[in-house]
């Protein structure tokens, strides 16, 4: 009878919708959890440095040292997350990341900020930096271990939609809404609540889902897995090239944040409010194009998308973002908005690298993801380091041209990212959705996770 099949049909319809969207059905709550978690992590991004300077650090420079220590922890945790997922399983790695973030954030708020104790800031805030990469990148490994190969680019795009949607986009919006009523310290405590809620969605909601358990054979130890995350550098040197491309992806993004705020606010004349609005527009655009390029890459090819839309697109857009507003001045803010949207969109062209790199070393996905995650964490150092080193020598325009050159280097390096099954390196690494012959398909399709 029709009434007896309604529930089943509705369930199939929902499943069909998720399939069309490229979302792995078992991990939907995990995506929601990552979004909430990263909102909590991004709450502080717009004000934590000056707040620490006023509450124990003493100066912006000393507050910067705290953030540098935090960044070291982020980089290390990003690297080791893939290796730990191999032997612990993504689920357990995410639990560890959640626990580190929650425990050391509470200790940081009470024992460091609460007492204005600078050494405690360095220690507690630094250790907390291990938390979010283990949680977020642990889930990314879970995705690559679960999503169908034909939809892997799209599934990764949804991850970055959640990741970037929280940090810094919705996180900054949350703080702008809560600071007037809760104050800055209260807003920092609200971030902890968001973290716990996000962790509950991701880990409780997906506790019985496949792909979250140990990935390595039983005889592989934690030490061996960590060694594999390093040894992949010489066993699969092209994966190291992928790490470099991943660094270049967002290094200019972090580097421009060193000098653009003052230039756009003061020198160009936009003011702080319009600069912050522009920043939100850049990341807001990036969120949606993460999905677009994730899906597109499954059709036109992962490497094609990275090289064309990512590397070449960013080479043009990063130059446009700086020089056009500086040349036109404050009366053409709308042009700066368009330039910002252009850069945010092209940044997303690199999204398929998280699908391509694990497919280049299918027998050591944990190691390849570890090196890829190292690239994600390393970008937060390389970009500001380039800006700090070269800004006194060549100015903001010169640094921007260095970033342009880096994206052109990424364009060249991308063509070295070849799948194991490619013969003679003649055919581009493609998403499985490409149109080609069945023989070519079987020879070149990435190995399923």
VENJOUR-V45473 format. One record per backbone hydrogen bond with DSSP energy under -1.0 kcal/mol. NH is the residue of the N-H (numbers start at 0). CO is the residue of the C=O. E is the energy in kcal/mol with one decimal. If there is no record, write none. Layout:
NH	CO	E
NH	CO	E
//
This chain:
3	0	-1.0
4	1	-1.2
8	4	-2.8
9	5	-2.6
10	6	-2.2
11	7	-2.5
12	8	-2.3
13	9	-2.4
14	10	-2.4
15	11	-2.7
16	12	-2.2
17	13	-2.2
18	14	-2.2
19	15	-2.2
20	16	-2.0
22	17	-2.2
26	23	-1.7
27	24	-1.3
30	26	-1.8
31	27	-1.8
32	28	-2.4
33	29	-2.5
34	30	-2.2
35	31	-2.3
36	32	-2.8
37	33	-2.8
38	34	-1.8
39	35	-2.1
40	36	-2.2
41	37	-1.9
46	43	-1.8
47	43	-2.3
50	46	-1.9
51	47	-2.5
52	48	-2.2
53	49	-1.7
56	51	-2.8
57	52	-1.2
62	58	-2.0
63	59	-2.1
64	60	-1.5
65	61	-1.3
66	62	-1.9
67	63	-2.1
68	64	-2.3
69	65	-2.2
70	66	-2.3
71	67	-2.0
72	68	-1.9
73	69	-2.2
74	70	-2.5
75	71	-2.4
76	72	-2.7
77	73	-2.4
78	74	-2.0
79	75	-2.6
80	76	-1.5
83	79	-2.7
84	80	-1.9
85	81	-1.1
87	83	-3.2
90	211	-2.1
92	88	-2.0
93	89	-2.4
94	90	-1.9
95	91	-2.4
96	92	-2.4
97	93	-2.6
98	94	-2.5
99	95	-2.6
100	96	-2.3
101	97	-2.5
102	98	-2.6
103	99	-2.1
104	100	-1.7
105	101	-2.0
106	102	-2.0
107	103	-2.0
108	104	-2.6
109	105	-2.1
110	106	-3.0
111	107	-1.3
112	107	-2.5
113	108	-1.1
116	111	-2.2
120	116	-1.6
121	117	-2.0
122	118	-2.0
123	119	-2.9
124	120	-1.8
126	122	-2.5
127	123	-2.1
128	125	-1.0
129	126	-2.0
130	127	-2.1
133	129	-1.1
134	130	-1.9
135	131	-3.0
136	132	-1.8
138	134	-1.5
139	135	-1.7
140	136	-2.0
141	137	-1.8
142	138	-2.3
143	139	-2.3
144	140	-1.4
145	142	-1.5
146	142	-3.2
150	147	-1.6
151	148	-1.3
154	150	-2.5
155	151	-2.5
156	152	-1.9
157	153	-2.1
158	154	-1.4
159	155	-2.2
160	156	-1.8
161	157	-2.1
162	158	-3.0
163	159	-2.5
164	160	-1.5
165	161	-1.4
166	162	-2.6
168	163	-1.2
169	164	-2.8
170	165	-1.8
171	167	-2.8
172	168	-1.7
173	169	-2.7
174	170	-2.0
175	171	-1.9
176	172	-1.3
177	173	-2.0
178	174	-2.3
181	177	-3.7
182	178	-1.7
186	182	-1.9
187	183	-2.0
188	184	-1.8
189	185	-2.0
190	186	-1.4
191	187	-1.0
192	188	-1.4
193	189	-2.0
194	190	-2.3
195	191	-2.1
196	192	-2.2
197	193	-2.7
198	194	-2.5
199	195	-2.1
200	196	-2.2
201	197	-2.4
202	198	-2.8
203	199	-1.5
204	199	-1.3
206	203	-1.1
208	205	-1.5
214	85	-1.7
215	85	-3.1
219	216	-1.8
224	220	-2.3
225	221	-2.5
226	222	-2.3
227	223	-2.4
228	224	-1.5
229	226	-1.0
230	226	-3.6
231	227	-1.5
232	229	-1.9
233	230	-1.3
234	230	-2.2
235	231	-2.2
238	235	-1.9
240	236	-1.4
241	237	-1.8
242	238	-1.8
243	239	-1.9
244	240	-2.3
245	241	-2.3
246	242	-2.0
247	243	-2.3
248	244	-1.9
249	245	-1.0
250	246	-1.8
253	249	-2.1
254	250	-2.7
255	251	-2.9
257	254	-1.7
259	255	-3.2
262	258	-1.7
263	259	-3.2
264	260	-2.0
265	261	-2.6
266	261	-1.2
267	262	-3.4
269	263	-2.5
270	264	-1.4
274	270	-1.8
275	271	-2.5
276	272	-2.1
277	273	-2.5
278	274	-2.4
279	275	-2.2
280	276	-2.1
281	277	-2.4
282	278	-2.1
283	279	-2.5
284	280	-2.5
285	281	-2.0
286	282	-2.0
287	283	-1.2
288	284	-2.0
289	285	-1.7
291	287	-1.8
292	288	-2.8
293	289	-1.4
294	290	-2.4
295	291	-2.8
296	292	-2.2
298	295	-1.6
299	295	-2.7
300	296	-1.5
302	428	-2.1
304	300	-1.8
305	301	-2.2
306	302	-2.7
307	303	-2.6
308	304	-1.0
309	304	-1.7
310	305	-2.8
311	306	-2.1
312	307	-1.2
313	309	-2.5
314	310	-2.0
315	311	-1.7
316	312	-2.7
317	313	-2.9
319	315	-2.1
320	316	-2.8
321	317	-1.1
322	318	-2.3
323	319	-1.6
325	321	-1.5
326	322	-2.5
327	323	-2.5
328	324	-2.5
331	328	-1.4
335	331	-1.4
336	332	-2.1
337	333	-1.9
338	334	-2.5
339	335	-2.6
340	336	-2.5
341	337	-2.2
342	338	-2.2
343	339	-2.7
344	340	-2.3
345	341	-2.2
346	342	-2.2
348	345	-1.6
349	346	-1.4
350	347	-1.9
352	349	-2.1
353	350	-1.8
354	351	-1.5
355	351	-2.6
356	352	-2.3
359	356	-1.3
363	360	-2.1
367	363	-2.2
368	364	-2.8
369	365	-2.1
370	366	-2.2
371	367	-2.3
372	368	-2.8
373	369	-1.8
374	370	-1.6
375	371	-1.6
376	372	-2.4
377	373	-3.2
378	374	-1.6
380	377	-1.6
381	377	-2.6
382	378	-1.9
384	380	-2.3
385	381	-2.5
386	382	-2.3
387	383	-2.9
388	384	-2.4
389	385	-2.6
390	386	-1.9
393	389	-3.1
394	390	-1.8
397	393	-1.1
398	394	-2.2
399	395	-2.3
400	396	-1.8
401	397	-1.7
402	398	-2.1
403	399	-2.1
404	400	-2.3
405	401	-2.1
406	402	-2.0
407	403	-1.6
408	404	-2.1
409	405	-2.4
410	406	-1.8
411	407	-1.6
412	408	-2.7
413	409	-2.1
415	412	-2.1
416	413	-1.6
417	415	-1.4
421	418	-1.6
425	422	-1.3
432	297	-1.2
433	430	-1.7
440	436	-2.5
441	437	-2.3
442	438	-1.6
443	439	-1.7
444	440	-2.2
//
